[in-house]
Amino acid sequence: MLHRLLGIVFLGAAIVAGTQAQAQTITGSPTVALKSGETIELGLVYFVARCRSILTSTPEAEILDGPSQVAVSVKQEMVLPRTQQCASRVPGGKLMITAKEIEDPSYSSLTVRVTYKTKDGERKLSQVFNLHLLP
């Protein structure tokens, strides 16, 4: 298990939040800002060992904790595991977040869990984001 390299990259857009929202900010977590109806990419999801995918299916994403105005999904795609310095693309996907209709601005945390079905069994990893929703 120690010889396996896990490649997961969650990318978020950093924004400057007001002082009122700072009290809810989770230090060290990326901040994502979304407007009504907007979809953005949070990052790449893949699982590799020695630069070869060990996935048996496309990763799945779910929200464990967060506002009901957002949804997450994985868009299946061949991705380049740059963190592991791999030269070839592997099966994986892009982690996407979509904002539904937002009536009032809000700032909260969002916990996303990605489930990876691999040749070695199922793996579940999560990440917490600071989420700023705007109408």
Secondary structure, DSSP 4 states (H G I P E B T S, - for coil): -TTPPP-EEE-----PPPHHHHTT--TTS-EEEEETT-EEEEEEE--EETTEE-BSS--EEEEEES-TTEEEEEEEEEE--GGGT-SS-EEEEEEEEEE----S-EEEEEEEEEEEEETTEEEEEEEEEEEEEE-
